[in-house]
Amino acid sequence: MLIWIVLAVVLLPLVALALAVRPVLTRLPQLRRAAVALQRRASEAESLRETAEALQQRAEGIQHQLDTTQRRLELIKAKRG
């Protein structure tokens, strides 16, 4: 009788664990594909961030040129005026 109680105490949690783990194991390929897709999107986002930073620097350079040109134009108008 004691052996049945011990077997029940040991085997029932193992069966419950197996039943709980089974859905996760069946979804592992989908989870792996999702992880790969997320990594790909993360690298694309990093690339876009770098491009955005380069564009920001270029815009700042153009803004600086525009400010310089505006000051020169004001000087020219002041000399003529």
Phi, psi and omega per residue, in radians:
M1 nan -0.716 -3.131
L2 -1.116 -0.649 -3.138
I3 -1.105 -0.605 3.114
W4 -1.185 -0.664 3.115
I5 -1.160 -0.763 3.131
V6 -1.116 -0.785 3.102
L7 -1.061 -0.721 3.128
A8 -1.144 -0.721 -3.131
V9 -1.172 -0.580 -3.117
V10 -1.512 -0.782 -3.027
L11 -1.344 -0.649 -3.111
L12 -1.072 -0.795 3.073
P13 -1.119 -0.608 3.102
L14 -1.147 -0.722 3.095
V15 -1.141 -0.736 3.115
A16 -1.101 -0.707 3.099
L17 -1.112 -0.775 3.127
A18 -1.078 -0.716 3.118
L19 -1.177 -0.555 3.122
A20 -1.328 -0.595 -3.080
V21 -1.420 -0.478 -3.057
R22 -0.964 -0.831 3.127
P23 -1.086 -0.615 3.118
V24 -1.163 -0.764 -3.132
L25 -1.146 -0.597 3.128
T26 -1.258 -0.407 -3.133
R27 -1.662 0.015 -3.109
L28 -0.985 -0.771 3.111
P29 -1.049 -0.698 3.097
Q30 -1.142 -0.727 3.117
L31 -1.127 -0.666 3.115
R32 -1.129 -0.776 3.099
R33 -1.073 -0.715 3.117
A34 -1.120 -0.698 3.120
A35 -1.129 -0.716 3.112
V36 -1.129 -0.734 3.115
A37 -1.108 -0.690 3.104
L38 -1.140 -0.686 3.097
Q39 -1.130 -0.700 3.109
R40 -1.098 -0.783 3.137
R41 -1.155 -0.607 3.102
A42 -1.134 -0.707 3.114
S43 -1.204 -0.634 3.070
E44 -1.128 -0.712 3.117
A45 -1.121 -0.690 3.097
E46 -1.103 -0.743 3.109
S47 -1.093 -0.757 3.109
L48 -1.130 -0.637 3.108
R49 -1.113 -0.751 3.116
E50 -1.105 -0.722 3.107
T51 -1.112 -0.725 3.123
A52 -1.108 -0.686 3.110
E53 -1.137 -0.721 3.112
A54 -1.106 -0.740 3.108
L55 -1.132 -0.657 3.105
Q56 -1.095 -0.768 3.115
Q57 -1.112 -0.712 3.118
R58 -1.130 -0.729 3.115
A59 -1.105 -0.684 3.096
E60 -1.124 -0.693 3.087
G61 -1.109 -0.757 3.121
I62 -1.143 -0.697 3.097
Q63 -1.076 -0.699 3.100
H64 -1.099 -0.779 3.098
Q65 -1.078 -0.703 3.123
L66 -1.110 -0.733 3.103
D67 -1.103 -0.748 3.120
T68 -1.093 -0.784 3.134
T69 -1.112 -0.699 3.123
Q70 -1.092 -0.752 3.113
R71 -1.119 -0.727 3.115
R72 -1.097 -0.719 3.125
L73 -1.104 -0.712 3.104
E74 -1.139 -0.674 3.091
L75 -1.117 -0.741 3.136
I76 -1.101 -0.773 3.122
K77 -1.125 -0.647 -3.133
A78 -1.186 -0.659 3.120
K79 -1.186 -0.623 -3.138
R80 -1.351 -0.587 -2.957
G81 -1.281 nan nan
